[in-house]
């Protein structure tokens, strides 16, 4: 069932697409070079973390904040059916990708909070991505966006 999208729905799609592209690039770089030197990340950033290298964070970044937001953006455009998504949808009156948009906002906020906790420092990029996660949630919860993705 196709519904007319309003501007806020397109904003949500854009937010997921941009997040996904950036996270895929970052994740692939960290997987290729788990030392972090390719992107000037010192190994000292991992001292308080449970990770010995940037490999596992790169995999998480690639899959959770890269591939998933791209999949959500496509699904928000095309209204594709995905059985696992429907099973994990906590809001049965909403399209699964709408719910996963909320999940992604939470995942991004948790990712940033974990980084800040482990490195014991906050930089502007953390604030930007924290705001991005909150922004995804705010736009997802706008009444017009909810109407667009209601069943």
C-alpha positions as CSV (number, residue, x, y, z in Angstrom):
1,X,0.0,0.0,0.0
2,X,1.6,3.2,-1.1
3,X,0.9,6.4,0.8
4,X,1.8,9.9,-0.2
5,X,5.0,10.9,1.6
6,X,5.4,14.4,3.1
7,X,8.7,16.3,3.4
8,X,9.4,14.9,6.8
9,X,9.3,11.3,5.5
10,X,11.9,12.2,2.9
11,X,14.0,13.9,5.7
12,X,13.9,10.6,7.6
13,X,14.9,8.6,4.5
14,X,17.8,11.1,3.9
15,X,18.9,10.9,7.5
16,X,19.1,7.1,7.3
17,X,20.8,7.1,3.9
18,X,23.5,9.5,5.0
19,X,24.1,7.7,8.3
20,X,24.3,4.4,6.5
21,X,26.8,5.6,3.8
22,X,29.1,7.2,6.4
23,X,29.0,4.1,8.6
24,X,29.6,1.7,5.8
25,X,32.7,3.7,4.7
26,X,33.9,3.9,8.3
27,X,33.2,0.3,9.0
28,X,35.0,-0.9,5.9
29,X,38.1,1.2,6.7
30,X,38.2,-0.2,10.3
31,X,37.9,-3.7,9.0
32,X,40.6,-3.2,6.4
33,X,42.9,-1.5,8.9
34,X,42.0,-2.6,12.5
35,X,44.9,-0.6,13.9
36,X,42.9,2.6,13.1
37,X,46.0,4.3,11.6
38,X,44.3,4.7,8.2
39,X,41.9,7.2,9.8
40,X,44.3,8.5,12.4
41,X,42.7,6.7,15.4
42,X,45.3,6.1,18.1
43,X,45.3,2.7,19.7
44,X,45.0,4.5,23.1
45,X,41.3,5.1,22.3
46,X,40.8,1.4,23.0
47,X,42.5,1.3,26.4
48,X,39.3,1.4,28.4
49,X,37.3,-0.6,25.9
50,X,36.7,-4.3,25.7
51,X,38.3,-4.3,22.2
52,X,42.0,-5.1,21.3
53,X,41.6,-3.5,17.9
54,X,39.1,-1.6,15.8
55,X,38.0,-4.7,13.9
56,X,35.0,-5.6,16.0
57,X,33.8,-1.9,16.3
58,X,34.3,-1.7,12.5
59,X,32.0,-4.8,12.0
60,X,29.4,-3.3,14.3
61,X,29.6,0.0,12.6
62,X,29.3,-1.6,9.1
63,X,26.3,-3.8,10.0
64,X,24.3,-2.0,12.6
65,X,24.8,1.7,11.7
66,X,25.7,1.1,8.0
67,X,23.8,-1.7,6.3
68,X,20.7,-1.5,8.5
69,X,20.0,2.2,8.0
70,X,20.5,1.8,4.2
71,X,18.0,-1.1,4.3
72,X,15.6,1.0,6.3
73,X,15.9,3.9,3.9
74,X,15.1,1.7,1.0
75,X,12.2,0.1,2.8
76,X,10.8,3.5,3.8
77,X,10.7,4.3,0.1
78,X,9.5,1.0,-1.3
79,X,7.4,-0.5,1.5
80,X,9.0,-3.9,1.2
81,X,7.8,-6.8,3.2
82,X,10.5,-8.4,5.4
83,X,9.2,-11.2,7.7
84,X,12.0,-11.0,10.3
85,X,11.3,-7.2,10.5
86,X,7.7,-7.8,11.1
87,X,8.4,-10.3,13.8
88,X,10.7,-7.8,15.6
89,X,8.3,-5.0,15.1
90,X,7.1,-3.8,18.6
91,X,4.4,-1.7,17.0
92,X,2.1,-3.9,14.9
93,X,0.0,-1.0,13.7
94,X,3.1,0.5,12.0
95,X,5.2,-0.6,9.1
96,X,8.3,-2.5,10.3
97,X,10.8,0.0,8.8
98,X,9.2,2.8,10.9
99,X,9.8,0.8,14.0
100,X,13.4,0.0,12.9
101,X,13.9,3.7,12.4
102,X,13.4,4.1,16.1
103,X,15.7,1.2,16.8
104,X,18.4,2.8,14.7
105,X,18.1,6.1,16.6
106,X,18.5,4.2,19.9
107,X,21.5,2.2,18.4
108,X,23.2,5.4,17.3
109,X,22.7,7.0,20.7
110,X,24.0,3.9,22.5
111,X,27.0,3.7,20.1
112,X,28.0,7.3,20.9
113,X,27.4,6.9,24.6
114,X,29.6,3.8,24.7
115,X,32.4,5.6,22.8
116,X,32.3,8.6,25.2
117,X,32.4,6.2,28.2
118,X,35.3,4.1,26.8
119,X,37.4,7.0,25.6
120,X,36.5,9.2,28.6
121,X,36.2,12.3,26.4
122,X,33.7,14.1,24.2
123,X,34.4,15.7,20.9
124,X,32.2,17.7,18.5
125,X,31.6,14.6,16.4
126,X,30.1,12.8,19.3
127,X,27.7,15.7,19.9
128,X,26.8,15.7,16.2
129,X,26.0,12.0,16.0
130,X,24.2,12.0,19.4
131,X,22.0,14.8,18.0
132,X,21.6,12.7,14.7
133,X,20.3,9.8,16.7
134,X,17.9,12.0,18.7
135,X,16.9,13.6,15.4
136,X,16.1,10.3,13.8
137,X,13.8,9.5,16.7
138,X,12.1,12.9,16.7
139,X,11.4,12.8,13.0
140,X,10.2,9.2,13.2
141,X,7.8,10.2,15.9
142,X,6.3,13.2,14.1
143,X,2.6,12.7,13.6
144,X,2.8,13.1,9.8
145,X,5.5,10.5,9.6
146,X,3.6,8.1,11.8
147,X,0.5,8.5,9.6
148,X,2.6,7.8,6.5
149,X,3.8,4.5,7.9
150,X,0.7,3.3,9.8
151,X,-0.9,0.1,8.5
